[in-house]
Amino acid sequence: MKKAVLAALAASWLANAVHAPSAEAASADAEDAAAQPDPAAHAWAEKNLRGWPVEARALAAVLVTRYGEPDERSSDRIAWYGKGPWKRTVLHRQGIPHDFPGKHQDFLEQTIDYRFPIDRLDELADYNGSIVAHRTAGELTVRCESEEANFLAVNLAHELAQGTMNIEQVKGRHAQVMRGVQLGTRDREVRGLKFTVAQGGTADPGEISPLMRHLEYTEIPEEVPTVPEGPGADGAPEQPGTGVEPGSR
């Protein structure tokens, strides 16, 4: 079954790959040109991120072009807040090795407000280990090698949450689209989020445990009696000769 799904996805991708560029593809090319890092952003990254890996500096130049200089900066990360569709954007100095769908380093972490269905969390973990749903905070965080890859991962996680795609379809589509990016094509999924992002209201603080509620209203004695640990532990003098020596019987 899995092989059949992969074969169908591969055939679909090959069929689309030989088509002439569409108006949407031309629009994507224009966006690509506009998104190239400008010289000032490149200079900022080279000046302020000396010693960072070249991939991280290149990403920083792209992000500074899109969102301006970061709101926070430290020796190991730079961050933006409320830029684009993201609640939080963090570029890390150190990448995390990641082999899905192909080998790369995860440098860029981005977060949105999102309440992911509890009954689909296992599927999310199976799909991509670099996407984390924080149930209490009501956030969905993705960490990949680029903003385009993050857009794709979040869009596919949303499909999974909505039940419009199953786990095999999501994994296959991810590989399909990222291979297209390597060949110079940019599908809709990598150019932005395909759904309206919530602005708060997604947190889930959970419920107070019934046992905790019971314990809070249970009167605790002022003094809790202690159990003697051995002879003389209660403060009374130990009586000699009252015990039975081992082996005396």
N, C-alpha and C positions, 0 to 999 in steps of 0.2 A: 504493500500500500504506500509506504513511504517513498519507494523508488518511483512509483507511478506519479506521485505528486511532484517529485523533483524533476522528472522527465517532462511533465506538462509545463512546469514553470520555465524550464530551460527552452522548450520549444516556443513558448510565448515570447520569451525575451529575444530569441533569435529572429522571430518574425517581426517584432517591433524594431529591432536593430537595423534592418535593411530598408526600412521605410525612409522616404525623403523627410528632411527636417520639417516639422510642423510650425505653425505660427507660435504655438506655446514654446517650442524649442528655441525659436528665434528670440522670443521674449526672455527666456532663461539666459541666452547668450548675452543679451544686453545687460541683464542683472549681474552676470558674471563680470563683465567689464567694469560695471559701476562698483562692484564689491572688491576689486583689487586694492590692496593696501596703497595708500598714497605715500609719497616720499616723506612727509612729515611724520606719519604714523610709524613708518619703518625706522626713521631716525630716532623716534622716541623709544622704540623697543630696543634698538641697539645700544642706546645710551643708558637706559634704566634697568635693563635686564641682562647685563653683562654676566657671563658665566652660566646662563640658562641654556638648555639644549636648543639647537637651531630650530627644531619643530615648534617648541614653545614660543620662541621669539617671533617666528613667522605667524603663528596664531595670534599673538599679541598685536602685531601690526594690523592684521585683518580686523580684530575686535576694536582697536582704537579708531580705525577708519570708520567703522559702523557706529560705535557708541561713544566715542570720545575717550579721553583719558580715564583710567579707572577711578572709582570712588575710594578704594582702599588699596594699599600696597604694602607688602612685607617682603622679607628675603625669599620666601618660598611660595608666595601666591599674590595674585592681584584680583580685584573683585569689582563688579558693577552691580548696582541694584536698580530694579525697575526699568531695565532697558530692553527694547523690543518686546517680545511676548513673555520674557522671562522675569520671574520674581528675583532671581539671583543668578549671577554668572561668575564663576570662579575659574581662573586659569592657574593651574598648578605648575610649579617648576619641575617637579618629578612626575613622569608618566607612569602608568600602571600597565604592564604587558597584558594584552588581550588578544585572543586568537579567533574570536568570532566577529564577522564572518570570515576574516582573514587576519593575519598577524598585523598588529599595530600597537601604538601606545596611547592610552587614555590620559589626555592632559586637561581636557575642558569639561567642567562640571556645570550643569545648568538645571534650574529648578522652576517648576510651576506649582500653583495651587491645584490639587487634584485629589479627589477621593476615589481611590481604586477599590473595586469590589473585593471584599474579603475572600469570597469563594473562588476568586481567580488569581490570588497571590502566588499560588504554586506554579501556575502557568506563566506568570510574569517572570518568576525566578528561572524557570526552564528556558524561556525565550532568550533572555539576555541578562547575564550577571552584573552588567554595568548600569542597570536600571533598578532603582530602589524606591518603593512606596513607603513613605513614613505615615502610618495610619494616624497616629496621635496628632501630628502637626498638620495632616491633610496636605502633604506635599508629594510630588513625584520628581525624583532627581535622576538625571542621566549623566554619565561621564563617558565621553568618546573622544575620538581624535580630532573632531572639527564640529563647528556648529551645524553644518549640513548633516553630518552623521547623527547628531543629537536630535535634529528635527525629525529625521527618519525614524529613529528609535522611539521617540515619544508618539509620533503618529501611529506607528504599528502597535505600540502598547495600548493606545486608545482603541484601535480596532479590536484588540484582544479583550479589553474591558467591556466593549459594547457587544461582543459576541458575533461580530460581522466577519471575523477571520479566526480560524483555529490555529493551534500552535505551529503545525507544520507549514501552513500557508504564510504565517508571519515570518518564520525563519527563512523560508524560501524567498519571500518578497524582499527581505532585508538583503540577502546575498545578491539577488537579481539587481536591485537598485544600486547597491554599492559597486558592483561590477560595471554598471553603466557609468557611474561617476568616474571610475578609473579610465574609461574609454572616452570621456569628455561629454557625456550626456547627463542632464540633471532633471530627474523626474520631479513632479509636484511635491512629493513627500520630503525632498531635501531642501526645498526653497522656502519653507515656512510651516507653521502648524495648520492643519486642515480643519481644526475645530475651534470654537470660541473658548478661550481660557477663563476659568473662574477667577474672580477677584475676591478671594477670601471665602469664608463660609464652608470650607471643606474639612476643617479639623474634626477629629473624633476623639474626645477625651475619655471615652469608655464609660463604664458604670461602676459605681461603688460596690465592692464585694458585699453580699449579704452578711457574711461572717464578720467582716470588718465593722459593718454597721452594728451588728449585735454586740461585738466586743466593746465598741465605743460607749454603749449604754449599759454595760455590765459593771456593777460596782466592784472595785478592786479593794480587798482588805488592806487596812493601813499597814499591818505587819503580817508578813507571810511566814508561818512556822517553818523552821528548817528541820531536816531529818538528820539525826546523829549519824556520823560516818563510821563509828566504831566504839570500842570500850573507852569510856571516859570522855567521849566527845560531847556529852551533855553537861560537862563541868563537874560531875560527881567523881570522887576519887575511885580509881580502879580497885576492885576487891581482889586480893591475891587468892589463889588457890581455888577459884570458882570455875575455872575452865577445865576442860578435859584435854589432857595432853594427847597428841597424835600417837596412835599405836598402843594406847594404854588398855584397850579392850581386846 
